[in-house]
Amino acid sequence: MAVDSTALTHWSGDLESGWGRTVLATSGAAEFDVNWQARSKGSDATTTPEELLAAAHASCYSMALSKTLADGGTPPESLDVKATVTFVPGTGITGSKLSVTATVPGLDSDAFEEIARAVKDGCPVSQALASIELTLEDVILT
């Protein structure tokens, strides 16, 4: 069964001075302000499409890694996944960097790193981002 998820953005004005409001319409979980200044220069108060994409990538990778670990008989106690999506004005989105810190009883660091790296390209968001560089930088087992 397919599941559709919907977000809506209302935009006012031109790119440079305009602004928008994005709503997670399916869940109603949140609304976010968006604008070009935050996207091109950074902001700690206004989100960007790349931050929303990073959230999608981090959550998707967490789910895929959790499933793979559990399927292998070593379900995680916890996973903390960070995704950093890079946007270059005039070029576009150039990459997504993942980092993971985990507590997984029954696994040593080498085995965990091997599994974490194998899962990197397998989650649906990673597959959707296949045209950009996907990296897994920090893999830490606590």
ROLUM-782146 format. One record per residue: residue number from 1; x, y, z of N, C-alpha, C in turn; residue in three letters. Coordinates in nm, 2 decimals. Each point is the difference from the previous one (the first is absolute). Layout:
REM ROLUM-782146
(atom NUM; (X; Y; Z); (X; Y; Z); (X; Y; Z); 'Ala'),
...
END
This chain:
REM ROLUM-782146
(atom 1; (0.08; -0.12; 0.00); (-0.08; 0.12; 0.00); (0.09; 0.12; 0.00); 'Met'),
(atom 2; (-0.02; 0.09; -0.09); (0.07; 0.13; -0.01); (-0.05; 0.10; 0.11); 'Ala'),
(atom 3; (0.09; 0.07; 0.05); (-0.04; 0.11; 0.09); (0.05; 0.13; -0.05); 'Val'),
(atom 4; (-0.09; 0.10; -0.02); (0.04; 0.13; -0.05); (0.02; 0.09; 0.12); 'Asp'),
(atom 5; (0.10; 0.09; 0.00); (0.02; 0.10; 0.10); (0.00; 0.13; -0.07); 'Ser'),
(atom 6; (-0.06; 0.10; 0.06); (-0.02; 0.13; -0.07); (0.05; 0.12; 0.09); 'Thr'),
(atom 7; (0.07; 0.09; -0.06); (0.04; 0.12; 0.06); (-0.05; 0.12; -0.09); 'Ala'),
(atom 8; (-0.03; 0.11; 0.05); (-0.04; 0.11; -0.07); (0.08; 0.12; 0.03); 'Leu'),
(atom 9; (0.03; 0.08; -0.10); (0.07; 0.13; 0.02); (-0.07; 0.11; -0.07); 'Thr'),
(atom 10; (-0.03; 0.11; 0.08); (-0.05; 0.12; -0.06); (0.11; 0.10; -0.01); 'His'),
(atom 11; (0.03; 0.06; -0.11); (0.11; 0.09; -0.02); (-0.06; 0.14; -0.04); 'Trp'),
(atom 12; (0.06; 0.10; 0.05); (-0.04; 0.14; -0.03); (0.13; 0.08; -0.04); 'Ser'),
(atom 13; (-0.01; 0.07; -0.12); (0.11; 0.08; -0.04); (0.09; -0.07; -0.09); 'Gly'),
(atom 14; (0.11; 0.07; -0.04); (0.10; -0.05; -0.08); (0.10; -0.09; 0.08); 'Asp'),
(atom 15; (0.10; -0.06; -0.07); (0.10; -0.09; 0.07); (0.08; 0.08; 0.11); 'Leu'),
(atom 16; (0.05; 0.11; -0.04); (0.10; 0.07; 0.09); (-0.07; 0.06; 0.12); 'Glu'),
(atom 17; (-0.12; 0.06; -0.01); (-0.06; 0.06; 0.12); (-0.12; -0.07; 0.04); 'Ser'),
(atom 18; (-0.04; -0.10; -0.06); (-0.13; -0.07; 0.03); (0.02; -0.09; 0.12); 'Gly'),
(atom 19; (-0.10; -0.06; 0.04); (0.00; -0.10; 0.11); (-0.11; -0.10; -0.03); 'Trp'),
(atom 20; (0.01; -0.12; 0.07); (-0.10; -0.10; -0.01); (-0.03; -0.06; 0.14); 'Gly'),
(atom 21; (-0.10; -0.08; 0.00); (-0.04; -0.08; 0.12); (-0.03; -0.14; -0.05); 'Arg'),
(atom 22; (0.07; -0.10; 0.05); (-0.02; -0.14; -0.04); (-0.07; -0.07; 0.12); 'Thr'),
(atom 23; (-0.10; -0.08; -0.04); (-0.08; -0.07; 0.09); (0.01; -0.15; -0.03); 'Val'),
(atom 24; (0.03; -0.08; 0.11); (0.00; -0.14; -0.02); (-0.15; -0.04; 0.01); 'Leu'),
(atom 25; (-0.06; -0.01; -0.12); (-0.15; -0.01; -0.01); (-0.05; -0.14; 0.04); 'Ala'),
(atom 26; (0.07; -0.10; -0.03); (-0.05; -0.14; 0.03); (-0.02; -0.02; 0.15); 'Thr'),
(atom 27; (0.11; 0.04; 0.08); (0.00; -0.03; 0.14); (-0.05; 0.13; 0.08); 'Ser'),
(atom 28; (0.01; 0.11; -0.06); (-0.03; 0.12; 0.08); (0.10; 0.03; 0.11); 'Gly'),
(atom 29; (0.11; -0.07; -0.01); (0.10; 0.01; 0.11); (0.07; 0.13; 0.02); 'Ala'),
(atom 30; (0.02; 0.07; -0.11); (0.08; 0.13; 0.01); (-0.03; 0.09; -0.12); 'Ala'),
(atom 31; (0.04; 0.12; 0.02); (0.00; 0.11; -0.10); (0.13; 0.07; 0.01); 'Glu'),
(atom 32; (0.06; 0.03; -0.11); (0.13; 0.07; -0.01); (0.01; 0.12; -0.09); 'Phe'),
(atom 33; (0.06; 0.10; 0.04); (0.03; 0.11; -0.09); (0.12; -0.03; -0.08); 'Asp'),
(atom 34; (0.00; 0.04; -0.13); (0.11; -0.03; -0.09); (0.03; 0.13; -0.08); 'Val'),
(atom 35; (0.12; 0.03; -0.03); (0.04; 0.11; -0.09); (0.13; -0.02; -0.06); 'Asn'),
(atom 36; (0.03; 0.08; -0.10); (0.13; -0.01; -0.08); (0.12; 0.03; 0.09); 'Trp'),
(atom 37; (-0.02; 0.11; 0.08); (0.12; 0.04; 0.08); (0.05; -0.12; 0.09); 'Gln'),
(atom 38; (-0.10; -0.07; 0.07); (0.04; -0.11; 0.08); (0.07; -0.11; -0.08); 'Ala'),
(atom 39; (-0.06; -0.02; -0.12); (0.06; -0.11; -0.09); (0.13; 0.03; -0.05); 'Arg'),
(atom 40; (0.03; 0.13; -0.04); (0.12; 0.03; -0.06); (0.11; 0.05; 0.09); 'Ser'),
(atom 41; (-0.04; 0.04; 0.12); (0.10; 0.06; 0.10); (0.00; -0.07; 0.13); 'Lys'),
(atom 42; (-0.11; -0.08; 0.03); (-0.01; -0.07; 0.13); (-0.08; 0.08; 0.10); 'Gly'),
(atom 43; (-0.07; -0.07; 0.09); (-0.08; 0.06; 0.10); (-0.02; -0.10; 0.11); 'Ser'),
(atom 44; (-0.01; 0.05; 0.12); (-0.04; -0.09; 0.11); (-0.14; 0.02; 0.04); 'Asp'),
(atom 45; (-0.08; 0.08; -0.08); (-0.14; 0.03; 0.04); (-0.10; -0.04; -0.11); 'Ala'),
(atom 46; (0.05; -0.02; -0.12); (-0.08; -0.03; -0.12); (0.05; -0.13; -0.06); 'Thr'),
(atom 47; (-0.09; -0.09; -0.04); (0.05; -0.13; -0.05); (0.02; 0.02; -0.16); 'Thr'),
(atom 48; (0.05; -0.10; -0.06); (0.03; -0.01; -0.14); (-0.05; -0.13; -0.05); 'Thr'),
(atom 49; (-0.01; -0.01; -0.14); (-0.03; -0.13; -0.05); (0.11; -0.11; 0.03); 'Pro'),
(atom 50; (0.12; 0.05; 0.01); (0.11; -0.09; 0.03); (-0.01; -0.05; 0.15); 'Glu'),
(atom 51; (-0.04; 0.08; 0.09); (-0.02; -0.05; 0.14); (-0.11; -0.10; 0.00); 'Glu'),
(atom 52; (-0.11; 0.02; -0.07); (-0.11; -0.09; 0.00); (0.05; -0.13; -0.07); 'Leu'),
(atom 53; (0.08; 0.01; -0.10); (0.05; -0.12; -0.07); (0.09; -0.08; 0.10); 'Leu'),
(atom 54; (0.08; 0.08; 0.08); (0.09; -0.07; 0.09); (-0.08; -0.07; 0.11); 'Ala'),
(atom 55; (-0.11; 0.06; 0.04); (-0.09; -0.07; 0.10); (-0.05; -0.13; -0.06); 'Ala'),
(atom 56; (-0.04; 0.00; -0.13); (-0.05; -0.12; -0.06); (0.11; -0.10; -0.02); 'Ala'),
(atom 57; (0.12; 0.04; -0.03); (0.11; -0.10; -0.02); (0.04; -0.06; 0.13); 'His'),
(atom 58; (0.01; 0.08; 0.11); (0.04; -0.05; 0.13); (-0.11; -0.10; 0.05); 'Ala'),
(atom 59; (-0.12; 0.03; -0.01); (-0.11; -0.09; 0.05); (-0.01; -0.12; -0.08); 'Ser'),
(atom 60; (0.02; 0.01; -0.13); (-0.01; -0.12; -0.09); (0.12; -0.10; 0.03); 'Cys'),
(atom 61; (0.12; 0.06; 0.00); (0.12; -0.08; 0.03); (-0.01; -0.07; 0.14); 'Tyr'),
(atom 62; (-0.06; 0.07; 0.10); (-0.02; -0.06; 0.13); (-0.09; -0.12; -0.01); 'Ser'),
(atom 63; (-0.10; 0.01; -0.07); (-0.10; -0.11; -0.01); (0.07; -0.12; -0.08); 'Met'),
(atom 64; (0.07; 0.03; -0.10); (0.06; -0.11; -0.08); (0.11; -0.07; 0.08); 'Ala'),
(atom 65; (0.08; 0.08; 0.07); (0.11; -0.06; 0.08); (-0.06; -0.08; 0.12); 'Leu'),
(atom 66; (-0.11; 0.05; 0.06); (-0.07; -0.07; 0.11); (-0.05; -0.13; -0.05); 'Ser'),
(atom 67; (-0.06; 0.00; -0.12); (-0.06; -0.13; -0.05); (0.12; -0.10; -0.03); 'Lys'),
(atom 68; (0.10; 0.05; -0.07); (0.11; -0.09; -0.03); (0.07; -0.06; 0.12); 'Thr'),
(atom 69; (0.02; 0.08; 0.10); (0.06; -0.05; 0.13); (-0.10; -0.10; 0.06); 'Leu'),
(atom 70; (-0.12; 0.03; 0.01); (-0.10; -0.10; 0.06); (-0.01; -0.13; -0.08); 'Ala'),
(atom 71; (0.00; 0.02; -0.13); (-0.01; -0.12; -0.09); (0.13; -0.09; 0.02); 'Asp'),
(atom 72; (0.11; 0.06; 0.04); (0.12; -0.08; 0.02); (0.01; -0.05; 0.15); 'Gly'),
(atom 73; (-0.10; 0.02; 0.08); (0.00; -0.05; 0.13); (0.06; 0.10; 0.11); 'Gly'),
(atom 74; (0.03; 0.12; -0.04); (0.06; 0.10; 0.09); (-0.08; 0.13; -0.01); 'Thr'),
(atom 75; (-0.12; 0.00; 0.05); (-0.08; 0.12; 0.00); (0.07; 0.11; 0.08); 'Pro'),
(atom 76; (0.00; 0.12; -0.05); (0.07; 0.11; 0.08); (-0.08; 0.05; 0.12); 'Pro'),
(atom 77; (0.07; 0.04; 0.10); (-0.07; 0.07; 0.11); (-0.03; 0.14; -0.04); 'Glu'),
(atom 78; (0.10; 0.06; -0.07); (-0.03; 0.14; -0.05); (0.09; 0.03; -0.12); 'Ser'),
(atom 79; (-0.05; 0.09; -0.08); (0.07; 0.05; -0.12); (-0.02; 0.15; 0.00); 'Leu'),
(atom 80; (0.11; 0.07; -0.01); (0.00; 0.15; -0.02); (0.06; 0.03; -0.13); 'Asp'),
(atom 81; (-0.08; 0.04; -0.10); (0.05; 0.02; -0.14); (-0.01; 0.15; -0.03); 'Val'),
(atom 82; (0.11; 0.05; -0.05); (0.00; 0.14; -0.04); (0.02; 0.00; -0.16); 'Lys'),
(atom 83; (-0.08; 0.08; -0.07); (0.02; 0.02; -0.14); (0.02; 0.14; -0.03); 'Ala'),
(atom 84; (0.10; 0.03; -0.08); (0.04; 0.14; -0.04); (-0.01; 0.01; -0.15); 'Thr'),
(atom 85; (-0.10; 0.07; -0.05); (-0.01; 0.02; -0.14); (0.06; 0.13; -0.04); 'Val'),
(atom 86; (0.08; 0.00; -0.11); (0.07; 0.12; -0.05); (-0.06; 0.05; -0.12); 'Thr'),
(atom 87; (-0.03; 0.14; 0.01); (-0.06; 0.07; -0.12); (0.10; 0.11; -0.04); 'Phe'),
(atom 88; (0.03; 0.00; -0.13); (0.09; 0.11; -0.05); (-0.08; 0.08; -0.10); 'Val'),
(atom 89; (-0.03; 0.13; 0.04); (-0.07; 0.09; -0.09); (0.06; 0.00; -0.14); 'Pro'),
(atom 90; (-0.09; -0.02; -0.10); (0.04; 0.00; -0.14); (0.04; -0.14; -0.05); 'Gly'),
(atom 91; (0.02; -0.09; 0.10); (0.03; -0.14; -0.04); (-0.11; -0.09; 0.04); 'Thr'),
(atom 92; (-0.05; 0.01; 0.13); (-0.10; -0.09; 0.05); (0.05; -0.08; 0.12); 'Gly'),
(atom 93; (-0.08; -0.11; 0.02); (0.04; -0.09; 0.11); (0.11; -0.09; -0.05); 'Ile'),
(atom 94; (0.11; 0.00; 0.08); (0.12; -0.07; -0.04); (0.03; -0.13; 0.08); 'Thr'),
(atom 95; (-0.06; -0.01; 0.11); (0.03; -0.12; 0.08); (-0.08; -0.01; 0.13); 'Gly'),
(atom 96; (0.00; -0.12; 0.06); (-0.05; -0.02; 0.13); (0.09; -0.09; 0.08); 'Ser'),
(atom 97; (0.05; 0.05; 0.11); (0.09; -0.07; 0.09); (-0.08; -0.05; 0.12); 'Lys'),
(atom 98; (0.02; -0.13; 0.02); (-0.06; -0.07; 0.12); (0.10; -0.03; 0.10); 'Leu'),
(atom 99; (-0.04; 0.01; 0.13); (0.09; -0.04; 0.11); (-0.10; -0.08; 0.09); 'Ser'),
(atom 100; (0.05; -0.10; 0.07); (-0.08; -0.08; 0.09); (0.08; -0.04; 0.12); 'Val'),
(atom 101; (-0.07; 0.02; 0.12); (0.05; -0.05; 0.13); (-0.11; -0.10; 0.05); 'Thr'),
(atom 102; (0.04; -0.11; 0.04); (-0.09; -0.11; 0.04); (0.04; -0.08; 0.12); 'Ala'),
(atom 103; (-0.10; -0.06; 0.06); (0.02; -0.10; 0.10); (-0.07; -0.12; -0.05); 'Thr'),
(atom 104; (0.09; -0.10; -0.03); (-0.05; -0.13; -0.05); (0.07; -0.11; 0.07); 'Val'),
(atom 105; (-0.07; -0.06; 0.10); (0.05; -0.11; 0.07); (0.03; -0.12; -0.09); 'Pro'),
(atom 106; (0.11; -0.07; 0.02); (0.04; -0.11; -0.08); (0.08; 0.02; -0.12); 'Gly'),
(atom 107; (0.03; 0.13; -0.03); (0.08; 0.03; -0.12); (0.13; 0.08; 0.04); 'Leu'),
(atom 108; (0.11; -0.03; -0.07); (0.12; 0.08; 0.03); (0.00; 0.11; -0.10); 'Asp'),
(atom 109; (0.09; 0.09; 0.01); (0.01; 0.12; -0.08); (0.02; -0.03; -0.15); 'Ser'),
(atom 110; (0.08; -0.10; -0.03); (0.03; -0.03; -0.14); (-0.13; -0.05; -0.07); 'Asp'),
(atom 111; (-0.07; -0.10; 0.07); (-0.12; -0.05; -0.06); (-0.11; 0.10; -0.01); 'Ala'),
(atom 112; (-0.01; 0.09; 0.10); (-0.10; 0.11; -0.01); (0.03; 0.09; -0.12); 'Phe'),
(atom 113; (0.13; 0.04; -0.02); (0.04; 0.09; -0.11); (-0.03; -0.07; -0.13); 'Glu'),
(atom 114; (0.03; -0.13; -0.01); (-0.03; -0.07; -0.13); (-0.15; 0.01; -0.03); 'Glu'),
(atom 115; (-0.08; -0.03; 0.10); (-0.15; 0.00; -0.03); (-0.04; 0.14; -0.03); 'Ile'),
(atom 116; (0.04; 0.10; 0.08); (-0.04; 0.14; -0.02); (0.04; 0.05; -0.14); 'Ala'),
(atom 117; (0.11; -0.04; -0.05); (0.05; 0.04; -0.13); (-0.09; -0.07; -0.11); 'Arg'),
(atom 118; (-0.03; -0.13; 0.02); (-0.07; -0.07; -0.10); (-0.14; 0.05; -0.01); 'Ala'),
(atom 119; (-0.06; 0.06; 0.10); (-0.14; 0.05; 0.00); (-0.01; 0.14; -0.06); 'Val'),
(atom 120; (0.12; 0.07; -0.01); (0.00; 0.14; -0.04); (-0.08; 0.03; -0.13); 'Lys'),
(atom 121; (0.02; -0.08; -0.10); (-0.07; 0.02; -0.13); (-0.13; -0.07; -0.01); 'Asp'),
(atom 122; (-0.04; -0.07; 0.10); (-0.12; -0.08; -0.02); (-0.14; 0.06; 0.05); 'Gly'),
(atom 123; (0.01; 0.10; 0.08); (-0.13; 0.06; 0.05); (-0.07; 0.07; -0.12); 'Cys'),
(atom 124; (-0.13; 0.01; -0.01); (-0.07; 0.06; -0.11); (0.05; 0.15; -0.02); 'Pro'),
(atom 125; (0.03; 0.07; 0.10); (0.04; 0.14; -0.02); (0.14; 0.00; -0.06); 'Val'),
(atom 126; (0.09; -0.08; 0.04); (0.13; -0.02; -0.06); (-0.01; -0.03; -0.15); 'Ser'),
(atom 127; (-0.09; -0.09; -0.03); (-0.03; -0.04; -0.14); (-0.05; 0.12; -0.08); 'Gln'),
(atom 128; (-0.09; 0.08; 0.06); (-0.05; 0.12; -0.07); (0.11; 0.10; -0.02); 'Ala'),
(atom 129; (0.10; 0.00; 0.09); (0.11; 0.10; -0.01); (0.12; -0.06; -0.08); 'Leu'),
(atom 130; (-0.01; -0.10; -0.07); (0.11; -0.07; -0.06); (0.08; 0.09; -0.10); 'Ala'),
(atom 131; (-0.06; 0.11; -0.04); (0.08; 0.08; -0.10); (0.09; 0.10; 0.07); 'Ser'),
(atom 132; (0.01; 0.00; 0.13); (0.09; 0.08; 0.08); (0.09; -0.09; 0.08); 'Ile'),
(atom 133; (0.11; 0.06; 0.05); (0.10; -0.08; 0.08); (-0.06; -0.03; 0.14); 'Glu'),
(atom 134; (-0.01; -0.12; 0.03); (-0.05; -0.05; 0.13); (0.12; -0.06; 0.08); 'Leu'),
(atom 135; (0.03; 0.06; 0.12); (0.11; -0.05; 0.08); (-0.05; -0.04; 0.14); 'Thr'),
(atom 136; (0.08; -0.09; 0.06); (-0.02; -0.04; 0.14); (0.13; 0.03; 0.06); 'Leu'),
(atom 137; (0.01; 0.10; 0.08); (0.13; 0.05; 0.06); (0.03; -0.06; 0.13); 'Glu'),
(atom 138; (-0.08; 0.03; 0.10); (0.03; -0.05; 0.14); (-0.09; -0.11; 0.03); 'Asp'),
(atom 139; (0.06; -0.11; 0.04); (-0.08; -0.12; 0.04); (0.06; -0.04; 0.14); 'Val'),
(atom 140; (-0.09; 0.03; 0.10); (0.05; -0.02; 0.14); (-0.09; -0.10; 0.07); 'Ile'),
(atom 141; (0.06; -0.10; 0.06); (-0.08; -0.10; 0.08); (0.04; 0.03; 0.15); 'Leu'),
(atom 142; (-0.10; 0.03; 0.08); (0.02; 0.02; 0.14); (-0.02; -0.12; 0.09); 'Thr'),
END
